[in-house]
């Protein structure tokens, strides 16, 4: 009779669907900590890559300006074209580079 009573009072389905308050708080705390950790890592990666991208862009712009100002270079008109289109705000740097390269390939 004791085995039957234990089986009747053993309600595992209810515990799986609705965890006790302590377990629910623990689960929510783990989810919150994991989410904060994930967002933190994502932010660090974003800012590191953005910093690297801006350094590369600045280096490219310095070289572009140097080559634009080098009047003895055969490519000076190309670099002038790229710089002027970018500096005027007409188009982004990559687009200006593509547009000027197409222009000078046709000539």
N, C-alpha and C positions, 0 to 999 in steps of 0.2 A: 504494500500500500504506500510506503514512503517513496518508492521510485515513481509511482503514478503522480503523487502530489508534487514531487520535484519537477517532473516533466510538465505538469499543468502550470506551475508557477514560473517555469523557465520561458521567458518571453524575449527571444533574441531578435525577432523581426522588429519590434518596437525600438530596441536600442540602436539598431543599425540605421533606421530612418530618422530618428530624432535623438541625436547624442545628448548626453547630460550637459548641463550648463558649463561645467568645468572643461569638458572635452571641446565644446563649441568655442569657448573662449580661447583655448589652446590652439585650435585650428585657425581661428580668425587671426590670432597673434602671429602664427607661422606664415599665413598668407600675407599679412601686412608687412612683416619683416622681409619676406622674399620679394614682394612688390617694390619695396623701397630699395632693396639691394639691386634689383634689376634696373630700376629707373636710374639709380646712381651710376651703375656701370655704363648704361647707355649714354648718360650725359657726359661722362668722362671721355668715352670714345668719340662722341660727336665733337666736343670741343678740341680734342687732340687733333682729329682729322681736319677740322676747320682751320686750326692754327697752321697746320702743315700746308693746307691748300693756299691760305693767304700768303705764307712765306714764298711758296712756289710762284704765285701770281705776281708778287712784288719783285721777285728776282727776274721774271720774264719781262715785266714792265721796265725795269732798270736797263736790261739788255736791249729792249725795243727802243728806248729813248736814246741810248748810246749809239745804236746802229742808225737811227733816224738822223742823229746829229753828225754822223760820219759822212761828210759829203763826198769823200773819195770812194765810198763803197758803191759797187754796182747795184746792190739791192736797196739803196737808200730810198728810191721812190716807193718801193713796196712797204718798207717800214714806216715811211711818212704817211702813206695811205692808211695803214692799220691804226697808227697812233691818232690820226685826225678823226677817223670814223669813231674810234673808241672815246676820245677826249671830248668830242662834241656831244656825246650821249646818243648818237644816232643808232648805235648797236653795241651789244656786249663784245668783249674782247675776242672770244672764240669765233663769233659770227663775223666780226670785222676781218679777222685773219683769213677765214675761209673766203669771204667776198673779195678781198684784195688779191688773194692767191689765184682765184678764178679770173679776175680782171687781168692780172699780169701774165697768166698762162696763155690767154687769148691773143695778147699783143705780140 
